[in-house]
Amino acid sequence: MQSRASISGRTAITVILAHPVAHVRTPQAMNAHFDALGFDAVMVPLHVLPEDLAQVVAALRRMRNLSGIVVTVPHKEAIAALCDELTEEARQVGAVNVIRRDADGRLTGGQFDGEGFVAGLRSAGHEVAGRAIFMAGAGGAAAGLAFAFARHGARRLTIHNRTAAKAEALAARVRAAYPACDTRTGGPDPSGHDVVVNATSLGMKDGDALPLDVTRLAPPMLAAEVIMAPEVTPFLAEAAQRGCATHGGKPMLAAQIALLARFMGAG
């Protein structure tokens, strides 16, 4: 196993961009992955404000030993416009959660949030195909999940967002790409759904509002979360109190790590 003392001028550098950054768990998981492979690479977290994102990305282009960038809240949508090229899935979703830096500084953006989330559900025995899914959120991560739910055969997808127009715009894009999935927008009431997902950042900070009407949660609903820290968010705690099965955010990350590392050419 490698250690921090083994980092040298030959070590491939990867970073994760976030604001805030203290909650991120990707560096721990990615560095453990590099260790398991015996691969000489390291990931470090960078705290980047939205107004500084373009300048930071321009500087990262010039770092010759940088292999790639992982992107999280709140930069996933804004950073797509700063890439030179997007994968088909990133173009479809309109958000990027990983970037490969080529030797000439060219940046290619990819999107694995949705695939990671679905794989995480499946690893816990929860299927998406044929299910009615309620999702709170319409941002970058939520868009990745929405397209993945439809792609993997969800029967119905209801998108709720505080900004209704943003939810409708996302629903329209998913309907156009996957007409077999009944994709619509809705209010905060998740009644009538099999799986209820929080794909917002609400729950990361003390005092955050709940992302949906938790009083309408009831078995046999599954409550699922994208947030990794805290491990049990207020949304999951409320769902558990009402007898619902719960699924935290960590399986999504675990399912993505190898995919992200491979995309960056570092693993």
C-alpha positions in Angstrom: 0.0 0.0 0.0 1.2 3.5 -0.9 1.4 6.3 1.7 1.5 10.1 1.5 5.2 9.8 2.0 5.4 8.1 -1.4 4.1 11.0 -3.3 6.7 12.2 -5.7 7.2 14.2 -8.9 6.0 11.1 -10.8 2.7 10.9 -9.0 -0.4 11.6 -11.1 -2.5 14.3 -9.5 -6.3 14.4 -9.4 -8.5 16.9 -7.7 -12.1 17.3 -6.6 -13.8 20.8 -6.9 -16.5 21.6 -4.4 -18.1 24.4 -2.3 -18.3 23.7 0.5 -15.6 21.0 0.6 -15.4 19.6 4.2 -18.2 17.1 3.5 -16.6 15.4 0.5 -15.8 11.7 0.8 -14.4 11.1 -2.7 -10.7 11.7 -1.9 -10.7 9.0 0.8 -12.5 6.5 -1.5 -10.4 7.4 -4.5 -7.1 7.3 -2.7 -8.0 3.9 -1.2 -8.8 2.7 -4.8 -5.4 4.0 -6.0 -3.7 2.2 -3.1 -5.5 -1.1 -3.8 -4.3 -0.9 -7.4 -0.8 0.0 -6.5 -1.3 3.0 -8.8 0.9 6.1 -8.2 -1.8 8.7 -8.0 -3.4 10.9 -5.4 -6.6 13.0 -5.1 -6.9 16.2 -3.1 -9.9 18.4 -2.4 -10.0 22.0 -3.7 -12.4 24.5 -2.2 -13.6 26.6 -5.1 -16.2 29.4 -5.1 -18.6 29.5 -8.1 -17.2 32.9 -9.1 -13.7 31.5 -9.2 -14.5 28.4 -11.1 -13.4 29.6 -14.6 -10.1 30.9 -13.3 -9.4 27.7 -11.4 -10.2 25.5 -14.4 -8.0 27.6 -16.7 -5.1 27.1 -14.2 -5.7 23.4 -13.9 -5.4 23.1 -17.7 -1.7 24.2 -17.3 -0.8 21.6 -14.6 1.2 19.1 -16.6 1.0 16.3 -14.0 -2.8 16.7 -13.5 -4.8 13.6 -14.8 -8.3 14.7 -14.0 -10.9 16.5 -12.1 -13.9 15.3 -10.2 -16.7 17.8 -9.9 -19.4 18.1 -7.2 -21.9 20.6 -5.8 -22.4 23.3 -7.0 -20.2 23.2 -10.1 -21.5 20.3 -12.2 -23.6 22.4 -14.6 -21.4 25.4 -14.9 -18.2 23.4 -15.5 -19.7 21.8 -18.6 -19.3 25.0 -20.6 -15.6 25.1 -19.6 -14.8 21.7 -21.2 -13.5 21.3 -24.7 -15.6 18.2 -25.3 -18.4 16.3 -23.5 -19.3 12.6 -23.6 -22.7 11.8 -25.0 -24.1 11.3 -21.6 -22.7 14.6 -20.2 -24.2 16.4 -23.2 -27.6 14.8 -22.6 -27.6 15.5 -18.9 -26.1 19.0 -19.3 -23.8 18.4 -16.3 -20.3 17.0 -15.7 -19.0 15.2 -12.6 -15.6 14.1 -14.0 -13.0 15.6 -16.4 -10.1 14.0 -18.2 -7.1 16.3 -18.9 -5.1 15.3 -21.9 -1.4 16.0 -22.3 -2.1 19.1 -24.3 -4.5 20.6 -21.7 -7.7 19.6 -23.5 -10.5 18.8 -21.1 -13.2 16.2 -21.8 -16.2 16.1 -19.4 -18.1 12.9 -18.5 -21.1 12.1 -16.3 -21.4 9.1 -14.1 -23.8 10.2 -11.3 -26.8 8.4 -12.6 -25.1 5.2 -13.4 -23.4 5.2 -10.0 -26.7 5.9 -8.2 -28.5 3.1 -10.1 -25.6 0.7 -9.5 -25.6 1.6 -5.8 -29.3 0.8 -5.5 -28.9 -2.5 -7.3 -26.0 -3.4 -5.0 -28.4 -3.1 -2.1 -31.1 -5.2 -3.9 -33.3 -2.3 -5.1 -34.3 -2.3 -8.8 -35.3 0.7 -10.9 -37.0 -1.0 -13.8 -40.8 -0.9 -13.6 -40.8 1.4 -10.5 -42.5 4.7 -9.9 -39.8 7.2 -8.7 -40.2 10.5 -7.0 -37.1 12.8 -7.2 -36.6 16.1 -5.4 -34.1 18.2 -7.3 -33.4 19.4 -10.8 -29.7 20.4 -10.6 -26.7 18.7 -12.1 -26.7 15.6 -10.0 -30.5 15.3 -10.2 -30.3 15.5 -14.0 -27.9 12.6 -14.1 -30.2 10.5 -11.9 -33.3 11.4 -14.0 -31.8 10.3 -17.3 -30.4 7.1 -15.6 -33.8 6.2 -14.1 -35.5 6.5 -17.5 -32.7 4.7 -19.3 -32.9 1.8 -16.8 -36.6 1.3 -17.3 -38.4 3.3 -14.6 -42.1 3.2 -15.3 -42.8 6.7 -14.0 -40.6 9.6 -12.8 -42.0 12.7 -11.0 -39.6 15.6 -10.5 -40.2 18.1 -7.8 -38.1 21.3 -7.5 -38.5 24.6 -5.6 -38.1 26.3 -9.0 -40.9 24.6 -11.0 -39.6 25.9 -14.4 -36.3 24.1 -13.8 -38.1 20.8 -13.0 -40.3 21.1 -16.1 -37.3 21.8 -18.3 -35.6 18.7 -17.0 -38.7 16.6 -17.4 -39.2 17.7 -21.0 -35.6 16.7 -21.8 -36.0 13.3 -20.2 -39.4 12.7 -22.0 -37.8 13.6 -25.4 -34.9 11.1 -24.8 -36.9 8.3 -23.2 -40.6 8.6 -24.1 -41.4 5.1 -22.6 -40.9 6.6 -19.1 -43.9 8.7 -18.0 -41.9 11.7 -16.8 -43.7 14.6 -15.2 -43.3 17.4 -12.6 -45.1 17.5 -9.2 -45.4 19.1 -5.8 -43.7 18.0 -2.6 -46.0 15.1 -2.0 -44.4 11.7 -2.8 -47.5 9.6 -2.4 -48.0 6.9 -4.9 -44.3 6.2 -5.6 -42.1 3.2 -4.9 -38.8 5.0 -4.6 -38.4 8.6 -3.1 -35.1 10.2 -3.8 -33.5 13.4 -2.5 -31.2 14.6 -5.2 -30.7 18.1 -3.7 -28.1 19.4 -1.3 -30.7 19.9 1.4 -29.6 18.0 4.5 -25.9 18.8 4.3 -26.1 21.7 6.7 -27.9 22.0 10.0 -31.1 23.9 9.6 -31.7 23.0 6.0 -35.3 22.6 5.0 -36.6 19.1 4.2 -36.6 18.5 0.4 -40.2 17.1 0.3 -43.3 16.5 2.4 -42.0 13.7 4.7 -45.4 13.3 6.3 -46.5 11.5 3.2 -43.7 8.8 3.4 -45.0 5.4 4.3 -44.0 1.7 3.8 -43.2 0.1 1.4 -41.6 3.2 0.0 -37.8 3.2 -0.3 -36.2 6.6 0.7 -32.9 7.1 -1.1 -30.3 9.9 -0.7 -27.4 11.4 -2.7 -25.8 13.2 0.3 -23.0 11.2 1.8 -22.3 13.4 4.9 -24.1 13.3 7.2 -24.6 9.6 6.6 -28.1 9.8 8.0 -29.7 13.0 6.7 -32.9 14.5 8.3 -34.8 13.1 5.3 -33.6 9.6 5.9 -34.2 9.9 9.6 -37.8 11.0 9.0 -38.3 8.2 6.5 -37.0 5.6 8.9 -39.2 6.9 11.7 -42.2 6.3 9.4 -41.1 2.7 8.8 -39.6 3.1 5.3 -36.5 1.4 4.1 -33.6 3.8 3.5 -30.6 3.9 1.2 -27.8 6.4 1.9 -25.5 8.2 -0.5 -22.3 6.1 0.0 -23.2 3.3 -2.4 -23.5 5.8 -5.2 -19.9 6.9 -4.6 -18.6 3.3 -4.2 -20.1 2.3 -7.5 -18.6 5.3 -9.3 -15.0 5.2 -8.0 -13.5 2.8 -10.5 -15.5 4.5 -13.4 -14.2 7.9 -12.4 -10.6 6.8 -12.0 -10.6 4.9 -15.4 -12.1 8.0 -17.1 -9.3 10.2 -15.8 -6.7 7.6 -16.9 -5.6 7.1 -13.3 -6.5 3.6 -12.4 
